[in-house]
Amino acid sequence: MSLQIKEVKTMLALLGFLMILTFMILIMTKRLTAMIALMVVPVAFALIGGFGKGIGPMALEGIKSVAPTGIMILFAILFFGIMIDAGVFDPIISSILKVAKGDPVKIAIGTAVLALLISLDGDGTTTYMITISAMLPLYKRIGMRPLILAGIAVSASGVMNLLPWGGPTARAMTALKLEMSDIFTPVIPSMIGGVIFVLFMSYVLGKKERRRIGIAEIDYSTMAMQAAAIDADAVSLKRPKLIVVNYLLTILLLVALIKELLPTTVLFMIGFAIAITMNYPKLRDQKERIANYADNALSVVTMVFAAGIFTGILSGTKMVDAMANSMITHIPDGLGSHFALITAIISAPFTFFMSNDAFYYGVLPLLAKAAAGYGIDPAMIGRASLLGLPVHLLSPLVPSTYLLVGMVGEDFGDLQRGFLKWACGATGVMILVALGLSVIPF
C-alpha cells in the first residue's frame, strides 16, 4: 500500500513539474498569452492526471482565494489613476528630471531609490502603482524602455519583500513559531546586500540605455508650455489647488495600509470613492475617468482570476505537496550538514513554483524538521527560506506582477526573460552575505 502511495506522489510531482514547465515555455515563446495559459494548462494537466470531476471545485476555490486581491488591484488602479490625472506625481517627476538632467543612468538609479523607499510599506501593488505612475511619463519622454522600469521596480520590491509586514517573513515566523528577532533581524545585512545589488543593476541598465539613446536635452523653462500644447485634455484634468489635499489623502491611505486599520481591499475602495468625488465632483467626469482606466484594470484583474484557476488546481490536486516532498527527499544524506544553504538555494524555485502560503506553511516546517535531524536550528532554516524572495516576484503565481506589466504595457514573458537572471543575482548576493556573516551556517 505504501509503495502505491509513493508511486502516486511521484506521478503527481512529475505532473506538477511538467505543468509548470509547459506553462513557462508557452508564455516565453509567446505561443499563448499568460492569461490563456493560466487557465488552459492546469485544466489540461488535471484531465491528464484523472482529476476531471474535481476541476470545477478546485478552480472555484482558487478563484475565491484571489478574489480579494483582484478587487483590491482594481480599486488601486482606479485610485492611483485619479491621483495621476489630478497631477499628484508631477512635482516628483519634475524634481527627478532636474536631478537626472535627462541622463538614463541617473533616472534608472532614481527609479530604484524611489521603488525601494515605497516598498517600505511591504506591499508590491502599492510600490508598482506609485513607481510606475511617477516614472513612466519620464521614461517615455526621453525614450527609455518601459521594461527597464518594470524590471527595476520588481527587483526592488523583491528585496524589500523580506520586511516582516511584507508577508513571507510573517509566514515563516508563524510556521516555525519564532520571533522577529530570531528570523528577520539577523537577515537585515543580507537585505542591505540585496539593496546594493539592485542599485548596481540599475546603474548597469542605465548605462546600456545611455549608450542606446544618449543623454536627453530638456529645457525645464518650457516643459510646462510644451505639456500644455501637447495634451490640453490632460492639463484640464489637473487639480493644482487640491494637490496638498491629494497628498494628504495618499499618505493617509498608505499609513492605513501599513497599520492594517481595515482590509486592504476596503481601504482602496474608500480611498477611490473619496478621491474621485473630491477631484471630479461632476458625474460625467467621474464616468470618463473610470472608463479611461477600464482597459488596464480589466486586463490585470482577469489575469489575477486566471491565476486563481492555476493555483487552485495546483493545490487541489496535491501536485504542489508532491513536488515539495519530491525535492526534499532527493537531498543526499551527505549534504545534510549544509541543509541551511540548500534551503536558501531551493527557496528560489520553490517560491517561484508555488504560492507563499504553500511554501511557508506546507514546505518550510518539513525542511525545518529534516534539518533538525542534522542539528540545525529551525531559526537558521527560517532565515534561509527568505533569501530566494527576489525570484518569487517573477513567478506567474504573483498577482501584483501582472499589474506591473499591465501598467507599463509589456509582456510578462519578456519581463521574466530579461530579469530572472538579475533576480537570481540578488538572491546569490543575499546568500553570500548571510554565509559570510554566519547568519546561516555553511
N, C-alpha and C positions, 0 to 999 in steps of 0.2 A: 504493500500500500504506500509506504513512504517513498519507494522508488518511483511509483506512478506520480505522486505529488511533485517529486523533484523534476521529473520529465516535463510535467505540465508547466512548472515555474520556468524551466529552461526555455520552453517553446514561447511562453508569454514574453520573457525577456528578449528573445530573438525578434519576436514580432514587434515589440516596442522599439527596439533599436532600428529595425528596418523602416518602421513608420516615420521615425524622426529623420532618418537618412533620406527617405523618399521625399519628405516634405522639403528638406533643405535643398535637395537637388532641383526640385520643381521650381522653387522660387528664385534660386540663384541663377538658374539657366533661363529664367523668365518663360517657362512653359505654362505656368499658371500664376495668377496674381496670388498674393499672400492670403487674401480673404477667401478665395475659392478653395485654395489648397487646405486651409484650416478646416474647412467643412467637409471636403470630399475625401481627403486622405484618411482621416481617422475612421470615417464611415466604411470605407473600402477595407481597411485592415481589421475593423471589428467584424465585418462579414467573413473575411478570410479566417479569423480566429473562432468563428462559430458563435458570435455574440449577437446575432441578428435580432432576436426578440428584445434584448436589453438596450439596443441603440437609443431608442426614444427616451426612456427614463434617464439613462446616463447623460445624454446630450442635454436634456432639460435641466438636470441637476447642475451641470457645468454652466449653463446659461444663467441659472439663478445665482450662482456663486459670483459671477462677474457683473450682474445687473447693477448693483450699487456703484461699481467703478465706471460702468458705461454711462450711467446717468450723471455721475459727478463730472466726468470728462465733457459731456455735452454742455453742462452749465458753466464749466470752467472756460470752455471755448467762447461761449457767449459773453461771460463776464469780462474776460480779458480783451475780447473783440471790441466791446463797448469802451474799455479803457484806451485801446489803441485809437479808435475813432475820435475819442474826446481829446487826444493829444497828450496823454499822461506820460508816454515814453519819449516824446520829442526832446525834452531837455537832456535826457540821458544820452540819446543819440548825438545831439549837438556837442555835449561835453566830450564824448568818446571821439567824435570827429576832430575836435580841436586838439586833443592829446595825440591821437593817432596820425593826424595830418595825411590821411589817405594811404598810409603805409599798411599793407596787408599783414605784416609781421606784428605790428602793434595792435591791429584790430583783432587778430587771432588770439593774442595773449589777453587782450581786454575781454574778449568773449569768455575765455577760460576763467578769468578772475570773477567776472560777473556771475557765471554759472556756478562756480564754487561757493560764492557768497550766498546766492539764492538757495543753493542746495542745503544750507544750514537748517532749513525748515524740515528737511528729511523727506520731502515729497517730490518725486520726479516730475509729476504732472505740472505742479506749480513752477518748478525750475524751467521746464521746457516752454511753458506758456509765456513767462516773463522774458527769458533769454531770447527766444525766437522773435517775440513781438518787438523787443527793443533793438535787436541786431539785424534782422532780415532786411529791413529797408536800407541799412548801411551797406550790407553785402551786395545787394542788388545795385546800389548807387555806383559802387566802384568796380563791379564786375567779378567779385569773388564768388566761388561756387557755394551754393547753399548747403551742399552735402558736407562741406568742411564745418559749417556752423552746427549742423546736426551732430556730426561726429564729436566735436569738442564738447557740446552740451551733454551728450550721453556718456562721454568719458568722465567728465567732471562729476556727474550725478552718480556714476558707478562707484567712484572712490568714496564720495560723501555718504553713500548708502549705508556705510558702516555705523553711522550715528545711531545711538540707542533708540531714538524715536523714529528712525527710518524704517524699522520693521524687522529685517533679518537678525539684528543683534538682540532685539527683544525676544524674538522667537527662540534664538539659541539659549538665552538666559532661562526662559520658561521651560524649554525642553529638558535642560540639564539641571534645573533648579539651582542656578547660581546667581550671584550678584553682578552688578555692572563693573565693580572693581576687580572681579575675577576674570571677566571676558573682555570688556571694551577698553578699560583704562590702559592695560598693557599693550593694546594694539594701536594706540594713538601714534607712536613713532612710525609704524608701517603705513598708517593713513597719511601722515605727513610725506613719507616717501612717495606714495601714490599721487599726492597733490603736485609734488615737484615733477613727477613724470608727466602728468597732464600738461603742466606749463611747458615742459620741454617739447612734448608732442605738438603743442600749439605753435611753438616757435618754428619747428621743422616744417609744419604745414604752411605757416605764414610765409616762410622763405620760398617754398615752392610756388605759392601764389604770387609772390613779389616778382619771381623770375618770369612767371607767365603773363602777368598784366602790368607790372611796373607799379610805381607809386602814383596814385591819382592826385591831380592838382585840383584843389577845391577852394573856391572863393567864398569864404564864410559871409562876407558882406552881402552877397547876392543870393545866398541859399534860400532865404525866406521868399524873396520875389520869384525865384525860379520855381519853388514848390507851388506857389500860388498860381503861377502861369500854367504849370503842367497839369495840375489837378484842382480845379476850382471847387469841385464837389467835396473833395477830401478836406479842403480848408473850411468849407461851410459846416463841416461836422465837428470841427474843433470847439472846445469849450474852455478857453483860457481863463475865464472868470471862475470856473469851477475846479481849476487844477489842484488847488490846495485841498479842497473837499474830496476830490477823487483820490489824491494821495493818501489822505487820512482813511478813506474807506478801504483802499487796498491794503494799507498797513494793518488796520483793524481786522480785516479778513485773514491776513497771514498770521497774526497773533492768535486769533481764534482757532486757526487750523493747527498751529503748533501746540496750543494748550488743550486742543480737542474739546472745546466748550460744547460743541454739537457735532453730530456726524458730518464728515467732510461733504457728503452729497447735499445735506440740508444747508450747510454754510454757503456753498456756492450758489444754490438756488435762491437763498435770501439775498446774498450779495448781488447777484444778477438783477433781481427784482428792484432793489434799491438803485443800482447803477443806471439801469435803462430808464427808470421813471424820473430820476433826478436830472440826467443829461438830455433825455429826449422825451419830454412830457407829452408831446402830440402822438396820438395813436398811429397815425400814418407813418411817422418817423420810426416808431418802435417796430412796426411790421417790416419796414425797409431794412432796418439794422439786423433783425432776426433772419430775414431772407438772404441777406448778404453773406451770412456765415453758415447758411443751411448746408451748402455743398460740402464744406470742410467738415462740419460737425457730423453729417451723415456718413461720410466715408470713414471717419475714425470710429464712430460708435458701432457701425456694422462690423468693423474689424474686431472690436472688443467682444461682441457677441459671438462672432465666428470662432474666436479663440476659446470661448466658453465651451463650445462643442468639442474642440480638440482636447482641452484639459479634462472635461467631463468623461470622455471615452477613455482617455489615457489612465485616469484614476479608477473609473468604474470597472474596467476590465482587469484591474490589478496589474496591468503591464508595468506601471511605474514602480510598484513594490518589487516585482520580479527583476526589473532592471537594476534596482539598488542592491538587492540581495546577491545578484549575479556578480556585480562588480566587487562587492565586499569579500565574497567567498573565494574570489580568484586572486586575492592578495597573498603571495607566498609567505609561509611562516618565517622564513629567514629575514623578511623585511619588517617583521613585527615591531622591532625597536624604533623603526622610522615611521611609525603609524601617524604621528602628528604631521610630518612632512607630506606623507601620502594623502592624508585628509585635505591638507591645503591645496595640493595639486588637483585632486579629483573633485574638489568643491566647485571648480570652474565648470567642467562638463556636467556635473550633477545639477547645479543650479541653472544651467543652460537648458537641460532637457526636461526639467520638472519645475513645478511652482515652488516658491519659498516654503509654503506650508508643508508640502510633501517632503521636501528635503530636511527642514529643521525639526519637524515633528515626527517624521517617519524614519529618515535615514540617520540623522545625527545621533540619536540615542543608541542605535545599533553600532555605529562607529565608536562611540564612547565606551560601550560595553566591551567591544572587541579590543580596544586599546588598553582597557583596564587589565586585561589578561597579560599584558606586557609591562604592567606597572606604570602606565602613563596616566597622569591626572586628567580627569574629564574637562577641566578648565582649559588645558592645553589644546584639546580636541575642539572645544568650543571656539577658541581664538582662531585656530587653523581653518575652521569651517567658514570664517568670514572673508578670508583672503581671496576667494575666487569671485567675489561680487562684481568687479568691473566687467567680467564676461557675462554675468547674469542678465544685465540690462539689454544685451543684444539678442536675447532669446525671443523666439516667436511667441512665447507664452506671457510676455510682459505687455499689458495693455497700453501703458503710457508711451512706449516706444512707437506704437502706431500713431499716436497723437503727434509725436515728434516728426516723423517722416511725412505725415499729412500736412503739417504746418509749413514745412519747407518745400513741399511738392516733389519729394524724391521717392525712389523705390526702396522698399525695405531690404531687398536683396543687395542693392548697391551699398547701403549703409553697412550691412554685415561684411560684405567683401572688402570694403575699404577700412573698416575699423576693428574687426575681430583681432587682427594681429596687434593693434595698439592696446586693446583690452587685455590680451594675453601678456603684453609687455608690462602693463600696470600691475597685473597680478604677480608676475615674476619679481618685480621690484619690491612689492609688499612682502612677498615670501622671503626674499633675501634679507630685507631689513629685520623681519621677525626672527630669522635664524641667527643673524649677526648679533642681535641684542638679546638672544636667548628667550625671546617671547614665546617661541615654541622650540622644543628640543629637536635636534637633528636625528 
